[in-house]
Amino acid sequence: MKKVILSICTVVFFAYTATAQFHFELGPNFNVPQGDFGDAYDLGIGFYIEPKYAFNENIDLGLVLGTNGFAGADLGGQSYGATSALVVLPTGTYRFSTSKVTPYAGLGLGLYRFDGAEVSVAGGGSVETEGETKFGFAPRAGVYLGRMNLGAAYNIVSDANYLQINLGVRILSRD
């Protein structure tokens, strides 16, 4: 009987410890296309979820799963239709303190899947561009205010760079 009780206590302890280290963040984001991408597309909005594991007191390892939509724009007689990007980025985040107001910096590396878009030409014709998957990375920084995240990431994806502003909420532990 003692072994059963000890086994149950051990399982409960490890389950609680694992739960205390696992958390996730989710929320909307606002995107500002840059460079050539900014010429063809206007502001965008999106949503992300990022499951994270607290590796230690200051380091989180996670995975950003998000989708971003961008409004089309007019560029030199061509009109670009809206497009979207699916984002899958393994991430690392360093928290500079453990207080309620916590600045952080991090990096994500992974894949961006851009949908095709319709491009209308001044003469009346149109062309459908193909979707493509690109490798990119996203340096990021921000501040946690309790469970709220006010952050920015600069997504560097060959010819589709964009600045992203995140307004997230952390769920579960990691106070």
C-alpha positions in Angstrom: 0.0 0.0 0.0 2.9 2.4 0.8 4.3 1.8 -2.6 1.0 2.6 -4.3 0.7 5.8 -2.3 4.3 6.8 -3.0 3.8 6.1 -6.7 0.7 8.2 -6.9 2.4 11.1 -5.0 5.4 10.8 -7.4 3.1 10.9 -10.5 1.2 13.9 -9.1 4.4 15.7 -8.3 5.9 15.3 -11.8 2.6 16.2 -13.5 2.4 19.4 -11.4 6.0 20.2 -12.1 5.5 19.7 -15.9 2.4 21.8 -15.9 4.2 24.6 -14.0 6.8 24.6 -16.8 4.4 24.5 -19.7 2.4 27.6 -20.7 1.2 29.2 -23.9 0.5 32.6 -25.3 -2.0 33.7 -27.8 -3.4 36.9 -29.3 -3.8 39.1 -32.3 -0.9 40.8 -34.2 -0.7 43.7 -36.6 1.7 43.6 -39.5 3.5 46.3 -41.5 5.0 45.0 -44.8 8.5 46.4 -45.5 10.6 47.0 -48.7 9.3 45.5 -52.0 6.7 43.5 -50.0 5.4 46.8 -48.5 5.1 48.3 -52.0 2.8 45.4 -53.1 0.8 44.9 -49.9 -0.7 47.1 -47.2 -1.2 46.6 -43.5 -2.1 43.2 -42.2 -3.6 41.5 -39.2 -3.3 38.0 -37.9 -3.5 35.7 -34.9 -0.9 33.5 -33.2 -0.6 30.9 -30.6 2.8 29.9 -29.0 3.1 26.9 -26.7 6.1 27.3 -24.6 8.2 25.3 -22.2 10.1 27.1 -19.4 13.6 25.6 -19.7 14.7 27.6 -16.7 13.8 30.8 -14.8 14.8 33.0 -17.7 14.6 30.9 -20.9 11.5 29.7 -22.7 11.5 27.4 -25.7 8.4 27.5 -27.9 6.7 27.2 -31.3 4.9 30.1 -32.9 1.9 29.0 -35.0 0.3 31.9 -36.7 -1.6 33.2 -39.7 -1.3 36.7 -41.1 -3.4 38.4 -43.8 -2.2 41.3 -45.9 -4.4 43.7 -47.9 -3.4 44.2 -51.5 -2.1 47.5 -52.9 -1.5 49.2 -56.2 2.0 49.4 -57.6 2.9 51.1 -60.9 -0.2 50.1 -62.8 -0.5 46.7 -61.2 -3.1 45.9 -58.5 -2.2 43.1 -56.0 -4.9 41.1 -54.4 -4.8 40.2 -50.7 -2.5 37.4 -49.5 -1.9 35.5 -46.4 1.0 33.7 -44.7 1.0 30.7 -42.4 3.9 30.9 -40.0 5.6 28.0 -38.1 8.6 29.2 -36.1 10.5 27.3 -33.3 11.5 30.1 -30.8 13.8 30.9 -27.9 13.1 33.7 -25.5 15.3 35.2 -22.8 13.5 37.0 -20.0 15.7 39.7 -18.4 14.0 39.5 -15.0 11.3 37.5 -13.2 9.2 40.4 -11.9 5.7 41.3 -13.1 7.2 43.8 -15.6 9.7 41.7 -17.6 11.5 42.8 -20.7 12.5 40.0 -23.1 14.3 39.3 -26.3 14.2 36.3 -28.5 14.5 34.7 -32.0 12.4 32.5 -34.1 13.6 30.4 -37.1 11.3 28.5 -39.4 8.9 28.4 -42.3 6.5 30.9 -43.9 3.9 29.6 -46.3 2.6 32.5 -48.5 -0.6 32.0 -50.5 -0.8 33.0 -54.1 -2.4 36.3 -55.0 -4.1 37.7 -58.1 -2.2 40.5 -59.8 -4.3 42.7 -62.1 -2.4 44.6 -64.9 -3.4 48.1 -66.2 -4.4 46.6 -69.6 -7.2 44.6 -68.0 -5.6 41.2 -67.7 -4.7 39.4 -64.5 -2.2 36.7 -63.4 -2.4 34.4 -60.4 0.9 34.1 -58.6 1.7 30.7 -57.0 2.0 30.2 -53.3 5.4 29.4 -51.9 7.1 28.3 -48.8 10.1 30.3 -47.6 12.6 30.0 -44.8 12.9 33.0 -42.5 13.7 34.3 -39.1 12.3 36.8 -36.7 14.3 38.6 -34.0 11.9 39.9 -31.4 11.7 41.9 -28.2 9.0 43.2 -25.9 7.8 43.4 -22.3 5.5 41.2 -20.3 3.2 43.2 -18.1 1.9 40.4 -15.8 0.3 38.0 -18.2 0.1 40.5 -21.1 2.7 40.6 -23.8 3.5 43.8 -25.7 6.0 42.7 -28.3 7.5 43.3 -31.7 9.1 41.0 -34.2 10.8 41.8 -37.5 10.1 38.9 -39.8 12.9 38.5 -42.4 11.7 36.3 -45.2 13.7 36.9 -48.4 11.5 39.4 -50.4 8.6 39.4 -47.9 9.8 41.2 -44.8 7.4 42.7 -42.3 7.2 44.2 -38.8 4.8 42.5 -36.5 3.3 43.9 -33.3 1.9 41.3 -30.9 -0.7 41.8 -28.2 -0.7 38.5 -26.4 -2.0 36.9 -23.2 -0.1 34.1 -21.4 -2.2 31.1 -20.2 -1.4 28.6 -17.5 1.6 29.1 -15.2 4.8 31.2 -15.9 3.7 34.1 -13.7 
